[in-house]
Amino acid sequence: MSEKAILVVDGQQIELPIITGTEGERSLDISNLRSRTGLTTCDPSLGNTATCKSEITFIDGEKGILRYRGIPIEEFTENPNFIEVAWLLISGNLPSSEELAEFRDLLTANELLHEGLRHQFQHIPVEAPPMAILSATLSNMACFYPGFLSLDTPGTFNEAAARLISKVRTIAAYSYRRSQGLPVVYPDPSLRYCANLLHMMFSIPYQQYVITPEIEDAFNLIFILHADHEQNCSTATVRTVGSSRANLFASCAAGVSALWGPLHGGANVEVIGMLERIRAGGMSAEDCIAAAKQRDSKFRLFGFGHRVYKNYDPRAIILQQTCDRVFTQLKITDPLLDIARKLEELVLKDPYFVDRHLYPNVDFYSGILLRAMGIPTNMFTVCFAIGRLPGWIAHWKEQHDDPGSRITRPRQVYVGSGKRKYVPVEER
Ligand code: CMC
């Protein structure tokens, strides 16, 4: 028998069904509440609201569990292959070797940018933020590939998804080249996904960038760890925009904008800024922690805390281990890694953070790892976006294919002025 909850409103008993997810998580179904009682629910920032049913990613924030289509994130770390994970998220299953080869070919076939799109880079100021370029260029893809605005056949959807996943890397590399005043380097079809990105960013005419397997693996892993995270701010944005039946390019461009903020994907940049300030002697680790505890300040300890995880973020654990491995493999050191470890140690003993269950999140170590791989700070959030794109696409598709999906249109509790008269300007 299905479970129900009873709500008593104005002396009347209302039965509300309880929905149970695969892993036993329970949710009160209030979809008919307003029509039956006139009441809405008030949940600013949606901390208690499941906005959809989804089959893509499962998180248990109390236990620190993250699974893509049922597979624990830790299982992707052995021979990390971002493209395989992208396919898994979007299609629902791990690809067969034929499917993987076909997907790879489709990505290679779509790696070049339309020359019209490429020319636009020449008019962008050198100091333009790469996230602004990324969002604008993804949106602009709708101008250059109008055949993919309606995705009603599986063939067009797969091609649009491949175009986005492949070209996002080319756009990212071109935006970096632009910021350096360097000529663009075209993609090399003989290279795999991550190696090709490194090639387009760092090769220079007549000098091919040498890609080490350690760095290629670390890049695959970083992208995998960022690939999906259920209803986070940017994915919820993609779903909201997509719910109006806006096209996939426009929806993902909106996702990039949401990701940019320092409380979301932009936190990886803020973490490095914070660690740099500590290194430069501008503030100590203790000052930083004290500032983050000030209730009236906007300052946060970047790279710590999470809406869902009230335990270690499993992605942070993997990234911390990967940092150790890559630093040893490449025989490099970084004073910021030592500062990060010291900060983490202090935080994990501090009652403010302990009581609030604030642990390192994915952004705490990802920046240090990206730095070690030679990625400049202004490209960190772009790397997050490249990783997150398959997740956005999977969610857009899940919603698009759901016959019960409706436009996202929340309610509000109006607390403004009561009815009043318009006063002509000369009488004000
Ligand atoms: N520094 C200081 N205090 C914090 C922090 C932090 N990093 N995170 C949470 N708190 C406090 C918060 O002010 C609240 O205090 P109180 O109970 O006294 O009002 C308490 O801890 C509980 O916060 P919450 O409800 O768990 O936080 P939230 O869900 O509103 O925000 C967050 C989540 C990730 C935006 C927040 O933890 C934060 O700002 N962290 C720093 C930014 C960051 O690292 N973001 C990356 C998140 S992971 C990857 C991603 O999603 O992009």
Residues whose N, C-alpha, C, O or C-beta is under 5 A from the ligand:
A	BS01	CMC	P262 L263 H264 G265 A267 A292 R300 L301 F302 G303 F304 G305 H306 R307 R356 N361 V362 D363
